[in-house]
Amino acid sequence: MKHIRRIPHQARFLGVLAIAMLGLVVSAPAAFAMRVRGSSSAIPTGPSPTFTHTVVASGVPGWQIAVIVAAAAVLAATIAVVVDRARAAHRTGMVPAT
């Protein structure tokens, strides 16, 4: 009987592992991408330097970031309470405190 109860745990573990591998596979092409100079030689000498540009003139205002953080915190707390109540509802045989 103990082996049957372990099957959902193993299924969750394999599901999380599969999703993590899918994320790695999807992000791998972007991680290994590089610009190669277009020259007449068949062997490239190396990647060309890339330049990053930061957004200075505009962006997300601070109050919008605060609203997003507050909404995420409320959502996380709500999910935690719902999960806790669902787990408490499935418990059987409460032991009285001594």
C-alpha positions in Angstrom: 0.0 0.0 0.0 2.9 2.4 0.7 4.1 2.0 -2.9 0.7 3.1 -4.3 0.8 6.3 -2.2 4.2 7.2 -3.6 3.0 7.2 -7.2 1.5 10.7 -7.1 4.7 12.1 -5.6 6.8 10.5 -8.4 4.3 11.8 -11.0 4.6 15.3 -9.7 8.4 15.1 -9.6 8.5 13.8 -13.2 6.1 16.6 -14.3 8.2 19.3 -12.7 11.3 17.8 -14.2 9.7 17.7 -17.7 8.6 21.3 -17.4 12.1 22.4 -16.3 13.7 20.5 -19.2 11.2 22.1 -21.6 12.1 25.6 -20.3 15.8 24.8 -20.8 15.2 23.6 -24.3 13.2 26.6 -25.2 15.7 29.1 -23.8 18.9 27.3 -25.0 18.8 28.7 -28.6 18.7 32.3 -27.3 21.4 31.7 -24.8 23.9 30.3 -27.3 23.1 32.8 -30.1 25.9 35.1 -31.3 26.5 37.4 -34.1 29.1 36.4 -36.6 30.7 38.9 -39.0 29.8 38.5 -42.6 33.2 38.1 -44.3 34.6 36.3 -47.3 36.6 33.9 -45.1 34.9 30.5 -44.4 36.1 30.5 -40.7 34.8 33.3 -38.6 37.3 34.9 -36.3 34.9 35.4 -33.4 31.7 37.0 -32.4 31.3 40.7 -33.0 30.7 42.8 -29.9 27.0 43.6 -29.2 25.8 46.9 -27.8 23.1 47.2 -25.3 20.9 50.2 -25.0 19.2 51.1 -21.8 15.8 52.8 -21.6 16.5 56.2 -20.0 13.7 58.4 -21.3 10.8 56.2 -20.3 9.9 53.1 -18.3 7.5 51.8 -15.8 6.6 54.4 -13.1 7.3 53.5 -9.5 3.6 53.5 -8.5 2.9 50.9 -11.2 5.7 48.7 -9.9 4.3 49.1 -6.3 0.8 48.1 -7.5 2.2 45.0 -9.3 4.1 43.9 -6.3 1.1 44.4 -4.0 -1.2 42.5 -6.3 1.4 39.6 -6.5 1.6 39.5 -2.7 -2.2 39.4 -2.3 -2.5 36.7 -4.9 0.2 34.6 -3.3 -1.4 35.0 0.1 -4.8 34.0 -1.3 -3.4 30.9 -2.9 -1.6 29.9 0.3 -4.8 30.2 2.3 -6.9 28.3 -0.2 -4.3 25.5 -0.4 -4.0 25.4 3.5 -7.8 25.1 3.8 -8.0 22.4 1.2 -5.3 20.4 2.9 -7.0 20.8 6.3 -10.3 19.6 4.8 -8.7 16.4 3.7 -7.1 15.5 7.0 -8.7 12.7 9.0 -8.5 11.7 12.6 -7.4 14.9 14.5 -5.4 14.1 17.6 -6.4 16.2 20.6 -3.7 18.3 22.2 -2.5 17.2 25.6 
